[in-house]
Amino acid sequence: MAARFKRRIKREMGAEKTSIWIGKGGATTQIMDEVSRQLDQREMVKIKALKSALRDEEAKTMAEKIAQGTEATLIDVRGHTFVLYKRRKRGKVLKKPL
């Protein structure tokens, strides 16, 4: 992925609020499913891991594990917060809630 593109995503996501919080359970299958669902909807997700989630591993390790599990690209890790990007598939119709 081009460095210019990564910088643009970092700039866009800098002001965004965190959309997923990882608690003491860590990167569970429910977290992975939620990350995948949100990536399908909006391409970029900002995730924050609480200190209790990082007892056994560092934020970067957890971010890489989640990125690999969701087939996303890890854009940035700052402290306990990281940004993932996954290009949306063309032709995929999203269902809007009623």
MOQUITA-V444618 format. One record per helix or strand of 3 or more residues. SS is the DSSP state (A for helix, B for strand). FROM is the first residue (numbers start at 1). TO is the last residue. If there is no record, write none. Layout:
# MOQUITA-V444618
SS;FROM;TO + SS;FROM;TO
This chain:
# MOQUITA-V444618
A;3;14 + B;20;22 + A;29;42 + B;44;49 + A;51;54 + A;59;70 + B;73;78 + B;81;85
